[in-house]
Structures are given as C-alpha cells and as structure tokens.
C-alpha cells in the first residue's frame, strides 16, 4: 500500500489579505434584460393575503379579549 504525498494548493491570485478573500466571493453580474420568471403567482399572493387577514382578525380578537379581562379585573 502506497501513501500519497499531500498535494500543495496554489493560491488563486497573487493578492494577499482581504483582496484574495474578496476575489473568491465575487457575485455574478445580474442580467437586467432577463425575463422575470421568479415572480409570485396570483393564487399564492391571494392565499397569503387571506391568511394574513385571518391572523389580523385573531390578533384583534385576542387583544379585545385581554382588554376586557383587564377591565374586569380593575377595581371599580
């Protein structure tokens, strides 16, 4: 059984420090002429709106219930 020697990895650029790190994490250029295929459909937007309104109604009813309970507990 033969053990392989560890490979040495050369640095990608000659820069040192922060420039070498920034070079690795560069973002790709955004194509502004590309079609917008990642939009939200009407069905999912409507579903989110309906559930948002339901959550708002639940929050309002719980707030009203807590207020009435606090009003009941306050001394007259």
PDB file with SEQRES, HELIX, SHEET and CRYST1 records, atoms N, CA, C and O in Angstrom:
SEQRES   1 A   76  UNK UNK UNK UNK UNK UNK UNK UNK UNK UNK UNK UNK UNK          
SEQRES   2 A   76  UNK UNK UNK UNK UNK UNK UNK UNK UNK UNK UNK UNK UNK          
SEQRES   3 A   76  UNK UNK UNK UNK UNK UNK UNK UNK UNK UNK UNK UNK UNK          
SEQRES   4 A   76  UNK UNK UNK UNK UNK UNK UNK UNK UNK UNK UNK UNK UNK          
SEQRES   5 A   76  UNK UNK UNK UNK UNK UNK UNK UNK UNK UNK UNK UNK UNK          
SEQRES   6 A   76  UNK UNK UNK UNK UNK UNK UNK UNK UNK UNK UNK                  
HELIX    1 AA1 UNK A   18  UNK A   24  1                                   7    
HELIX    2 AA2 UNK A   42  UNK A   73  1                                  32    
CRYST1    1.000    1.000    1.000  90.00  90.00  90.00 P 1           1          
ATOM      1  N   UNK A   1       0.856  -1.179   0.000  1.00  0.00           N  
ATOM      2  CA  UNK A   1       0.000   0.000   0.000  1.00  0.00           C  
ATOM      3  C   UNK A   1       0.893   1.230   0.000  1.00  0.00           C  
ATOM      4  O   UNK A   1       1.815   1.346   0.808  1.00  0.00           O  
ATOM      5  N   UNK A   2       0.613   2.123  -0.895  1.00  0.00           N  
ATOM      6  CA  UNK A   2       1.428   3.314  -1.053  1.00  0.00           C  
ATOM      7  C   UNK A   2       0.652   4.531  -0.558  1.00  0.00           C  
ATOM      8  O   UNK A   2      -0.501   4.726  -0.944  1.00  0.00           O  
ATOM      9  N   UNK A   3       1.261   5.338   0.277  1.00  0.00           N  
ATOM     10  CA  UNK A   3       0.629   6.546   0.790  1.00  0.00           C  
ATOM     11  C   UNK A   3       0.989   7.691  -0.136  1.00  0.00           C  
ATOM     12  O   UNK A   3       2.163   7.916  -0.431  1.00  0.00           O  
ATOM     13  N   UNK A   4      -0.025   8.414  -0.594  1.00  0.00           N  
ATOM     14  CA  UNK A   4       0.203   9.528  -1.500  1.00  0.00           C  
ATOM     15  C   UNK A   4       0.695  10.737  -0.730  1.00  0.00           C  
ATOM     16  O   UNK A   4       0.307  10.969   0.415  1.00  0.00           O  
ATOM     17  N   UNK A   5       1.545  11.491  -1.372  1.00  0.00           N  
ATOM     18  CA  UNK A   5       2.034  12.723  -0.763  1.00  0.00           C  
ATOM     19  C   UNK A   5       0.910  13.757  -0.781  1.00  0.00           C  
ATOM     20  O   UNK A   5       0.113  13.787  -1.719  1.00  0.00           O  
ATOM     21  N   UNK A   6       0.840  14.602   0.245  1.00  0.00           N  
ATOM     22  CA  UNK A   6      -0.196  15.644   0.229  1.00  0.00           C  
ATOM     23  C   UNK A   6       0.056  16.638  -0.899  1.00  0.00           C  
ATOM     24  O   UNK A   6       1.192  17.035  -1.157  1.00  0.00           O  
ATOM     25  N   UNK A   7      -1.018  17.026  -1.557  1.00  0.00           N  
ATOM     26  CA  UNK A   7      -0.903  17.969  -2.663  1.00  0.00           C  
ATOM     27  C   UNK A   7      -0.821  19.382  -2.121  1.00  0.00           C  
ATOM     28  O   UNK A   7      -1.475  19.711  -1.131  1.00  0.00           O  
ATOM     29  N   UNK A   8      -0.041  20.197  -2.747  1.00  0.00           N  
ATOM     30  CA  UNK A   8       0.019  21.609  -2.364  1.00  0.00           C  
ATOM     31  C   UNK A   8      -0.924  22.378  -3.278  1.00  0.00           C  
ATOM     32  O   UNK A   8      -0.928  22.184  -4.493  1.00  0.00           O  
ATOM     33  N   UNK A   9      -1.716  23.244  -2.681  1.00  0.00           N  
ATOM     34  CA  UNK A   9      -2.686  24.031  -3.431  1.00  0.00           C  
ATOM     35  C   UNK A   9      -2.131  25.427  -3.596  1.00  0.00           C  
ATOM     36  O   UNK A   9      -1.794  26.091  -2.617  1.00  0.00           O  
ATOM     37  N   UNK A  10      -2.034  25.874  -4.847  1.00  0.00           N  
ATOM     38  CA  UNK A  10      -1.537  27.214  -5.117  1.00  0.00           C  
ATOM     39  C   UNK A  10      -2.665  28.216  -4.915  1.00  0.00           C  
ATOM     40  O   UNK A  10      -3.832  27.906  -5.154  1.00  0.00           O  
ATOM     41  N   UNK A  11      -2.309  29.413  -4.476  1.00  0.00           N  
ATOM     42  CA  UNK A  11      -3.287  30.480  -4.307  1.00  0.00           C  
ATOM     43  C   UNK A  11      -3.811  30.900  -5.670  1.00  0.00           C  
ATOM     44  O   UNK A  11      -3.083  30.851  -6.661  1.00  0.00           O  
ATOM     45  N   UNK A  12      -5.064  31.310  -5.725  1.00  0.00           N  
ATOM     46  CA  UNK A  12      -5.674  31.676  -7.000  1.00  0.00           C  
ATOM     47  C   UNK A  12      -5.116  32.980  -7.541  1.00  0.00           C  
ATOM     48  O   UNK A  12      -4.962  33.137  -8.752  1.00  0.00           O  
ATOM     49  N   UNK A  13      -4.821  33.893  -6.674  1.00  0.00           N  
ATOM     50  CA  UNK A  13      -4.316  35.182  -7.121  1.00  0.00           C  
ATOM     51  C   UNK A  13      -3.031  35.514  -6.394  1.00  0.00           C  
ATOM     52  O   UNK A  13      -2.646  34.841  -5.438  1.00  0.00           O  
ATOM     53  N   UNK A  14      -2.386  36.541  -6.851  1.00  0.00           N  
ATOM     54  CA  UNK A  14      -1.162  36.958  -6.179  1.00  0.00           C  
ATOM     55  C   UNK A  14      -1.458  37.912  -5.047  1.00  0.00           C  
ATOM     56  O   UNK A  14      -0.556  38.277  -4.293  1.00  0.00           O  
ATOM     57  N   UNK A  15      -2.714  38.327  -4.914  1.00  0.00           N  
ATOM     58  CA  UNK A  15      -3.073  39.255  -3.852  1.00  0.00           C  
ATOM     59  C   UNK A  15      -2.966  38.566  -2.500  1.00  0.00           C  
ATOM     60  O   UNK A  15      -3.107  37.348  -2.393  1.00  0.00           O  
ATOM     61  N   UNK A  16      -2.722  39.339  -1.506  1.00  0.00           N  
ATOM     62  CA  UNK A  16      -2.682  38.812  -0.149  1.00  0.00           C  
ATOM     63  C   UNK A  16      -3.691  39.565   0.698  1.00  0.00           C  
ATOM     64  O   UNK A  16      -4.058  40.699   0.392  1.00  0.00           O  
ATOM     65  N   UNK A  17      -4.123  38.930   1.746  1.00  0.00           N  
ATOM     66  CA  UNK A  17      -5.029  39.590   2.676  1.00  0.00           C  
ATOM     67  C   UNK A  17      -6.458  39.603   2.186  1.00  0.00           C  
ATOM     68  O   UNK A  17      -6.947  38.620   1.628  1.00  0.00           O  
ATOM     69  N   UNK A  18      -7.128  40.732   2.400  1.00  0.00           N  
ATOM     70  CA  UNK A  18      -8.542  40.860   2.103  1.00  0.00           C  
ATOM     71  C   UNK A  18      -8.870  40.780   0.631  1.00  0.00           C  
ATOM     72  O   UNK A  18      -9.969  40.358   0.271  1.00  0.00           O  
ATOM     73  N   UNK A  19      -7.951  41.171  -0.228  1.00  0.00           N  
ATOM     74  CA  UNK A  19      -8.229  41.145  -1.666  1.00  0.00           C  
ATOM     75  C   UNK A  19      -8.385  39.713  -2.165  1.00  0.00           C  
ATOM     76  O   UNK A  19      -9.217  39.449  -3.033  1.00  0.00           O  
ATOM     77  N   UNK A  20      -7.598  38.789  -1.629  1.00  0.00           N  
ATOM     78  CA  UNK A  20      -7.705  37.395  -2.048  1.00  0.00           C  
ATOM     79  C   UNK A  20      -9.030  36.801  -1.593  1.00  0.00           C  
ATOM     80  O   UNK A  20      -9.639  36.008  -2.311  1.00  0.00           O  
ATOM     81  N   UNK A  21      -9.472  37.181  -0.415  1.00  0.00           N  
ATOM     82  CA  UNK A  21     -10.753  36.683   0.091  1.00  0.00           C  
ATOM     83  C   UNK A  21     -11.899  37.271  -0.720  1.00  0.00           C  
ATOM     84  O   UNK A  21     -12.838  36.556  -1.070  1.00  0.00           O  
ATOM     85  N   UNK A  22     -11.836  38.555  -1.019  1.00  0.00           N  
ATOM     86  CA  UNK A  22     -12.902  39.203  -1.787  1.00  0.00           C  
ATOM     87  C   UNK A  22     -12.998  38.622  -3.187  1.00  0.00           C  
ATOM     88  O   UNK A  22     -14.088  38.555  -3.756  1.00  0.00           O  
ATOM     89  N   UNK A  23     -11.883  38.206  -3.745  1.00  0.00           N  
ATOM     90  CA  UNK A  23     -11.878  37.624  -5.086  1.00  0.00           C  
ATOM     91  C   UNK A  23     -12.673  36.325  -5.120  1.00  0.00           C  
ATOM     92  O   UNK A  23     -13.317  36.023  -6.125  1.00  0.00           O  
ATOM     93  N   UNK A  24     -12.637  35.563  -4.049  1.00  0.00           N  
ATOM     94  CA  UNK A  24     -13.350  34.283  -4.005  1.00  0.00           C  
ATOM     95  C   UNK A  24     -14.855  34.454  -3.920  1.00  0.00           C  
ATOM     96  O   UNK A  24     -15.602  33.595  -4.388  1.00  0.00           O  
ATOM     97  N   UNK A  25     -15.307  35.547  -3.331  1.00  0.00           N  
ATOM     98  CA  UNK A  25     -16.735  35.725  -3.080  1.00  0.00           C  
ATOM     99  C   UNK A  25     -17.376  36.744  -4.011  1.00  0.00           C  
ATOM    100  O   UNK A  25     -18.382  37.357  -3.654  1.00  0.00           O  
ATOM    101  N   UNK A  26     -16.812  36.934  -5.191  1.00  0.00           N  
ATOM    102  CA  UNK A  26     -17.409  37.869  -6.148  1.00  0.00           C  
ATOM    103  C   UNK A  26     -18.749  37.334  -6.627  1.00  0.00           C  
ATOM    104  O   UNK A  26     -18.907  36.131  -6.836  1.00  0.00           O  
ATOM    105  N   UNK A  27     -19.705  38.227  -6.798  1.00  0.00           N  
ATOM    106  CA  UNK A  27     -21.023  37.853  -7.304  1.00  0.00           C  
ATOM    107  C   UNK A  27     -21.039  37.933  -8.819  1.00  0.00           C  
ATOM    108  O   UNK A  27     -20.314  38.726  -9.418  1.00  0.00           O  
ATOM    109  N   UNK A  28     -21.862  37.114  -9.424  1.00  0.00           N  
ATOM    110  CA  UNK A  28     -22.019  37.163 -10.867  1.00  0.00           C  
ATOM    111  C   UNK A  28     -22.792  38.413 -11.250  1.00  0.00           C  
ATOM    112  O   UNK A  28     -23.610  38.907 -10.474  1.00  0.00           O  
ATOM    113  N   UNK A  29     -22.538  38.913 -12.423  1.00  0.00           N  
ATOM    114  CA  UNK A  29     -23.255  40.088 -12.914  1.00  0.00           C  
ATOM    115  C   UNK A  29     -24.718  39.719 -13.154  1.00  0.00           C  
ATOM    116  O   UNK A  29     -25.027  38.625 -13.625  1.00  0.00           O  
ATOM    117  N   UNK A  30     -25.603  40.645 -12.825  1.00  0.00           N  
ATOM    118  CA  UNK A  30     -27.035  40.418 -12.987  1.00  0.00           C  
ATOM    119  C   UNK A  30     -27.455  40.891 -14.374  1.00  0.00           C  
ATOM    120  O   UNK A  30     -27.150  42.014 -14.777  1.00  0.00           O  
ATOM    121  N   UNK A  31     -28.153  40.029 -15.094  1.00  0.00           N  
ATOM    122  CA  UNK A  31     -28.651  40.378 -16.413  1.00  0.00           C  
ATOM    123  C   UNK A  31     -29.978  41.097 -16.254  1.00  0.00           C  
ATOM    124  O   UNK A  31     -30.976  40.491 -15.863  1.00  0.00           O  
ATOM    125  N   UNK A  32     -29.989  42.389 -16.555  1.00  0.00           N  
ATOM    126  CA  UNK A  32     -31.213  43.175 -16.384  1.00  0.00           C  
ATOM    127  C   UNK A  32     -32.218  42.926 -17.501  1.00  0.00           C  
ATOM    128  O   UNK A  32     -33.392  43.267 -17.359  1.00  0.00           O  
ATOM    129  N   UNK A  33     -31.777  42.341 -18.602  1.00  0.00           N  
ATOM    130  CA  UNK A  33     -32.677  42.074 -19.721  1.00  0.00           C  
ATOM    131  C   UNK A  33     -33.355  40.713 -19.612  1.00  0.00           C  
ATOM    132  O   UNK A  33     -34.172  40.367 -20.465  1.00  0.00           O  
ATOM    133  N   UNK A  34     -33.033  39.939 -18.584  1.00  0.00           N  
ATOM    134  CA  UNK A  34     -33.620  38.609 -18.436  1.00  0.00           C  
ATOM    135  C   UNK A  34     -35.094  38.740 -18.045  1.00  0.00           C  
ATOM    136  O   UNK A  34     -35.500  39.702 -17.393  1.00  0.00           O  
ATOM    137  N   UNK A  35     -35.877  37.746 -18.462  1.00  0.00           N  
ATOM    138  CA  UNK A  35     -37.301  37.783 -18.108  1.00  0.00           C  
ATOM    139  C   UNK A  35     -37.472  37.492 -16.618  1.00  0.00           C  
ATOM    140  O   UNK A  35     -36.627  36.845 -16.001  1.00  0.00           O  
ATOM    141  N   UNK A  36     -38.532  37.959 -16.073  1.00  0.00           N  
ATOM    142  CA  UNK A  36     -38.798  37.826 -14.632  1.00  0.00           C  
ATOM    143  C   UNK A  36     -39.612  36.561 -14.383  1.00  0.00           C  
ATOM    144  O   UNK A  36     -40.815  36.632 -14.129  1.00  0.00           O  
ATOM    145  N   UNK A  37     -38.964  35.417 -14.454  1.00  0.00           N  
ATOM    146  CA  UNK A  37     -39.661  34.150 -14.291  1.00  0.00           C  
ATOM    147  C   UNK A  37     -39.898  33.826 -12.817  1.00  0.00           C  
ATOM    148  O   UNK A  37     -40.664  32.910 -12.517  1.00  0.00           O  
ATOM    149  N   UNK A  38     -39.278  34.535 -11.904  1.00  0.00           N  
ATOM    150  CA  UNK A  38     -39.396  34.213 -10.493  1.00  0.00           C  
ATOM    151  C   UNK A  38     -40.423  35.038  -9.753  1.00  0.00           C  
ATOM    152  O   UNK A  38     -40.238  35.303  -8.565  1.00  0.00           O  
ATOM    153  N   UNK A  39     -41.487  35.452 -10.392  1.00  0.00           N  
ATOM    154  CA  UNK A  39     -42.498  36.263  -9.723  1.00  0.00           C  
ATOM    155  C   UNK A  39     -43.473  35.376  -8.959  1.00  0.00           C  
ATOM    156  O   UNK A  39     -43.492  34.159  -9.143  1.00  0.00           O  
ATOM    157  N   UNK A  40     -44.265  35.980  -8.120  1.00  0.00           N  
ATOM    158  CA  UNK A  40     -45.240  35.257  -7.305  1.00  0.00           C  
ATOM    159  C   UNK A  40     -46.549  35.168  -8.069  1.00  0.00           C  
ATOM    160  O   UNK A  40     -46.989  36.146  -8.673  1.00  0.00           O  
ATOM    161  N   UNK A  41     -47.170  33.997  -8.044  1.00  0.00           N  
ATOM    162  CA  UNK A  41     -48.424  33.828  -8.766  1.00  0.00           C  
ATOM    163  C   UNK A  41     -49.573  34.494  -8.014  1.00  0.00           C  
ATOM    164  O   UNK A  41     -49.464  34.791  -6.824  1.00  0.00           O  
ATOM    165  N   UNK A  42     -50.657  34.720  -8.715  1.00  0.00           N  
ATOM    166  CA  UNK A  42     -51.827  35.358  -8.104  1.00  0.00           C  
ATOM    167  C   UNK A  42     -52.428  34.469  -7.026  1.00  0.00           C  
ATOM    168  O   UNK A  42     -52.891  34.962  -5.997  1.00  0.00           O  
ATOM    169  N   UNK A  43     -52.421  33.163  -7.256  1.00  0.00           N  
ATOM    170  CA  UNK A  43     -53.018  32.236  -6.291  1.00  0.00           C  
ATOM    171  C   UNK A  43     -52.256  32.280  -4.961  1.00  0.00           C  
ATOM    172  O   UNK A  43     -52.867  32.331  -3.894  1.00  0.00           O  
ATOM    173  N   UNK A  44     -50.913  32.261  -5.031  1.00  0.00           N  
ATOM    174  CA  UNK A  44     -50.159  32.285  -3.779  1.00  0.00           C  
ATOM    175  C   UNK A  44     -50.248  33.648  -3.098  1.00  0.00           C  
ATOM    176  O   UNK A  44     -50.245  33.722  -1.869  1.00  0.00           O  
ATOM    177  N   UNK A  45     -50.325  34.720  -3.873  1.00  0.00           N  
ATOM    178  CA  UNK A  45     -50.476  36.043  -3.275  1.00  0.00           C  
ATOM    179  C   UNK A  45     -51.836  36.176  -2.589  1.00  0.00           C  
ATOM    180  O   UNK A  45     -51.934  36.753  -1.506  1.00  0.00           O  
ATOM    181  N   UNK A  46     -52.876  35.644  -3.217  1.00  0.00           N  
ATOM    182  CA  UNK A  46     -54.213  35.687  -2.621  1.00  0.00           C  
ATOM    183  C   UNK A  46     -54.261  34.837  -1.352  1.00  0.00           C  
ATOM    184  O   UNK A  46     -54.858  35.243  -0.355  1.00  0.00           O  
ATOM    185  N   UNK A  47     -53.638  33.670  -1.386  1.00  0.00           N  
ATOM    186  CA  UNK A  47     -53.598  32.804  -0.201  1.00  0.00           C  
ATOM    187  C   UNK A  47     -52.878  33.498   0.947  1.00  0.00           C  
ATOM    188  O   UNK A  47     -53.335  33.445   2.089  1.00  0.00           O  
ATOM    189  N   UNK A  48     -51.757  34.148   0.651  1.00  0.00           N  
ATOM    190  CA  UNK A  48     -51.013  34.863   1.693  1.00  0.00           C  
ATOM    191  C   UNK A  48     -51.837  36.015   2.258  1.00  0.00           C  
ATOM    192  O   UNK A  48     -51.816  36.263   3.463  1.00  0.00           O  
ATOM    193  N   UNK A  49     -52.562  36.718   1.390  1.00  0.00           N  
ATOM    194  CA  UNK A  49     -53.412  37.811   1.841  1.00  0.00           C  
ATOM    195  C   UNK A  49     -54.531  37.304   2.747  1.00  0.00           C  
ATOM    196  O   UNK A  49     -54.800  37.901   3.789  1.00  0.00           O  
ATOM    197  N   UNK A  50     -55.184  36.210   2.360  1.00  0.00           N  
ATOM    198  CA  UNK A  50     -56.276  35.651   3.160  1.00  0.00           C  
ATOM    199  C   UNK A  50     -55.759  35.217   4.530  1.00  0.00           C  
ATOM    200  O   UNK A  50     -56.371  35.534   5.550  1.00  0.00           O  
ATOM    201  N   UNK A  51     -54.634  34.493   4.561  1.00  0.00           N  
ATOM    202  CA  UNK A  51     -54.101  34.062   5.847  1.00  0.00           C  
ATOM    203  C   UNK A  51     -53.602  35.235   6.677  1.00  0.00           C  
ATOM    204  O   UNK A  51     -53.654  35.187   7.906  1.00  0.00           O  
ATOM    205  N   UNK A  52     -53.120  36.286   6.026  1.00  0.00           N  
ATOM    206  CA  UNK A  52     -52.725  37.490   6.751  1.00  0.00           C  
ATOM    207  C   UNK A  52     -53.922  38.169   7.400  1.00  0.00           C  
ATOM    208  O   UNK A  52     -53.835  38.634   8.537  1.00  0.00           O  
ATOM    209  N   UNK A  53     -55.042  38.227   6.679  1.00  0.00           N  
ATOM    210  CA  UNK A  53     -56.255  38.827   7.243  1.00  0.00           C  
ATOM    211  C   UNK A  53     -56.810  37.978   8.387  1.00  0.00           C  
ATOM    212  O   UNK A  53     -57.301  38.514   9.380  1.00  0.00           O  
ATOM    213  N   UNK A  54     -56.731  36.649   8.244  1.00  0.00           N  
ATOM    214  CA  UNK A  54     -57.173  35.761   9.331  1.00  0.00           C  
ATOM    215  C   UNK A  54     -56.304  35.984  10.570  1.00  0.00           C  
ATOM    216  O   UNK A  54     -56.819  36.052  11.686  1.00  0.00           O  
ATOM    217  N   UNK A  55     -54.994  36.098  10.377  1.00  0.00           N  
ATOM    218  CA  UNK A  55     -54.089  36.342  11.506  1.00  0.00           C  
ATOM    219  C   UNK A  55     -54.377  37.685  12.150  1.00  0.00           C  
ATOM    220  O   UNK A  55     -54.319  37.808  13.373  1.00  0.00           O  
ATOM    221  N   UNK A  56     -54.688  38.699  11.341  1.00  0.00           N  
ATOM    222  CA  UNK A  56     -55.035  40.019  11.881  1.00  0.00           C  
ATOM    223  C   UNK A  56     -56.324  39.955  12.693  1.00  0.00           C  
ATOM    224  O   UNK A  56     -56.418  40.581  13.749  1.00  0.00           O  
ATOM    225  N   UNK A  57     -57.309  39.214  12.220  1.00  0.00           N  
ATOM    226  CA  UNK A  57     -58.570  39.077  12.951  1.00  0.00           C  
ATOM    227  C   UNK A  57     -58.358  38.341  14.270  1.00  0.00           C  
ATOM    228  O   UNK A  57     -58.936  38.721  15.288  1.00  0.00           O  
ATOM    229  N   UNK A  58     -57.545  37.302  14.264  1.00  0.00           N  
ATOM    230  CA  UNK A  58     -57.263  36.565  15.504  1.00  0.00           C  
ATOM    231  C   UNK A  58     -56.541  37.469  16.495  1.00  0.00           C  
ATOM    232  O   UNK A  58     -56.860  37.469  17.684  1.00  0.00           O  
ATOM    233  N   UNK A  59     -55.568  38.238  16.010  1.00  0.00           N  
ATOM    234  CA  UNK A  59     -54.837  39.155  16.888  1.00  0.00           C  
ATOM    235  C   UNK A  59     -55.762  40.206  17.472  1.00  0.00           C  
ATOM    236  O   UNK A  59     -55.667  40.523  18.657  1.00  0.00           O  
ATOM    237  N   UNK A  60     -56.660  40.755  16.652  1.00  0.00           N  
ATOM    238  CA  UNK A  60     -57.605  41.766  17.141  1.00  0.00           C  
ATOM    239  C   UNK A  60     -58.554  41.178  18.178  1.00  0.00           C  
ATOM    240  O   UNK A  60     -58.836  41.825  19.187  1.00  0.00           O  
ATOM    241  N   UNK A  61     -59.051  39.970  17.950  1.00  0.00           N  
ATOM    242  CA  UNK A  61     -59.974  39.364  18.917  1.00  0.00           C  
ATOM    243  C   UNK A  61     -59.265  39.035  20.226  1.00  0.00           C  
ATOM    244  O   UNK A  61     -59.845  39.204  21.300  1.00  0.00           O  
ATOM    245  N   UNK A  62     -58.023  38.568  20.153  1.00  0.00           N  
ATOM    246  CA  UNK A  62     -57.284  38.297  21.388  1.00  0.00           C  
ATOM    247  C   UNK A  62     -56.967  39.583  22.148  1.00  0.00           C  
ATOM    248  O   UNK A  62     -57.014  39.611  23.378  1.00  0.00           O  
ATOM    249  N   UNK A  63     -56.647  40.638  21.418  1.00  0.00           N  
ATOM    250  CA  UNK A  63     -56.389  41.930  22.072  1.00  0.00           C  
ATOM    251  C   UNK A  63     -57.646  42.441  22.753  1.00  0.00           C  
ATOM    252  O   UNK A  63     -57.581  42.938  23.877  1.00  0.00           O  
ATOM    253  N   UNK A  64     -58.794  42.326  22.087  1.00  0.00           N  
ATOM    254  CA  UNK A  64     -60.064  42.770  22.675  1.00  0.00           C  
ATOM    255  C   UNK A  64     -60.391  41.938  23.921  1.00  0.00           C  
ATOM    256  O   UNK A  64     -60.835  42.483  24.932  1.00  0.00           O  
ATOM    257  N   UNK A  65     -60.174  40.622  23.851  1.00  0.00           N  
ATOM    258  CA  UNK A  65     -60.436  39.750  24.994  1.00  0.00           C  
ATOM    259  C   UNK A  65     -59.535  40.100  26.172  1.00  0.00           C  
ATOM    260  O   UNK A  65     -60.001  40.153  27.311  1.00  0.00           O  
ATOM    261  N   UNK A  66     -58.259  40.338  25.915  1.00  0.00           N  
ATOM    262  CA  UNK A  66     -57.340  40.721  27.002  1.00  0.00           C  
ATOM    263  C   UNK A  66     -57.722  42.062  27.611  1.00  0.00           C  
ATOM    264  O   UNK A  66     -57.634  42.242  28.826  1.00  0.00           O  
ATOM    265  N   UNK A  67     -58.145  43.005  26.774  1.00  0.00           N  
ATOM    266  CA  UNK A  67     -58.571  44.300  27.292  1.00  0.00           C  
ATOM    267  C   UNK A  67     -59.819  44.159  28.182  1.00  0.00           C  
ATOM    268  O   UNK A  67     -59.889  44.748  29.261  1.00  0.00           O  
ATOM    269  N   UNK A  68     -60.779  43.388  27.728  1.00  0.00           N  
ATOM    270  CA  UNK A  68     -61.986  43.195  28.535  1.00  0.00           C  
ATOM    271  C   UNK A  68     -61.669  42.488  29.853  1.00  0.00           C  
ATOM    272  O   UNK A  68     -62.252  42.803  30.891  1.00  0.00           O  
ATOM    273  N   UNK A  69     -60.738  41.527  29.801  1.00  0.00           N  
ATOM    274  CA  UNK A  69     -60.352  40.830  31.024  1.00  0.00           C  
ATOM    275  C   UNK A  69     -59.643  41.783  31.974  1.00  0.00           C  
ATOM    276  O   UNK A  69     -59.882  41.746  33.180  1.00  0.00           O  
ATOM    277  N   UNK A  70     -58.768  42.642  31.442  1.00  0.00           N  
ATOM    278  CA  UNK A  70     -58.086  43.631  32.268  1.00  0.00           C  
ATOM    279  C   UNK A  70     -59.098  44.620  32.849  1.00  0.00           C  
ATOM    280  O   UNK A  70     -58.978  45.011  34.009  1.00  0.00           O  
ATOM    281  N   UNK A  71     -60.092  45.027  32.057  1.00  0.00           N  
ATOM    282  CA  UNK A  71     -61.133  45.929  32.515  1.00  0.00           C  
ATOM    283  C   UNK A  71     -61.941  45.296  33.657  1.00  0.00           C  
ATOM    284  O   UNK A  71     -62.314  45.976  34.613  1.00  0.00           O  
ATOM    285  N   UNK A  72     -62.202  44.005  33.545  1.00  0.00           N  
ATOM    286  CA  UNK A  72     -62.942  43.283  34.578  1.00  0.00           C  
ATOM    287  C   UNK A  72     -62.137  43.212  35.879  1.00  0.00           C  
ATOM    288  O   UNK A  72     -62.709  43.320  36.964  1.00  0.00           O  
ATOM    289  N   UNK A  73     -60.833  43.034  35.780  1.00  0.00           N  
ATOM    290  CA  UNK A  73     -60.006  42.888  36.967  1.00  0.00           C  
ATOM    291  C   UNK A  73     -59.688  44.206  37.667  1.00  0.00           C  
ATOM    292  O   UNK A  73     -59.303  44.203  38.836  1.00  0.00           O  
ATOM    293  N   UNK A  74     -59.843  45.325  36.977  1.00  0.00           N  
ATOM    294  CA  UNK A  74     -59.524  46.628  37.579  1.00  0.00           C  
ATOM    295  C   UNK A  74     -60.557  46.946  38.666  1.00  0.00           C  
ATOM    296  O   UNK A  74     -61.747  46.676  38.505  1.00  0.00           O  
ATOM    297  N   UNK A  75     -60.081  47.522  39.772  1.00  0.00           N  
ATOM    298  CA  UNK A  75     -61.055  47.888  40.835  1.00  0.00           C  
ATOM    299  C   UNK A  75     -61.950  49.042  40.383  1.00  0.00           C  
ATOM    300  O   UNK A  75     -61.522  49.938  39.656  1.00  0.00           O  
ATOM    301  N   UNK A  76     -63.166  48.993  40.824  1.00  0.00           N  
ATOM    302  CA  UNK A  76     -64.139  49.999  40.409  1.00  0.00           C  
ATOM    303  C   UNK A  76     -64.036  51.273  41.191  1.00  0.00           C  
ATOM    304  O   UNK A  76     -64.796  52.210  40.948  1.00  0.00           O  
TER     305      UNK A  76                                                      
END                                                                             
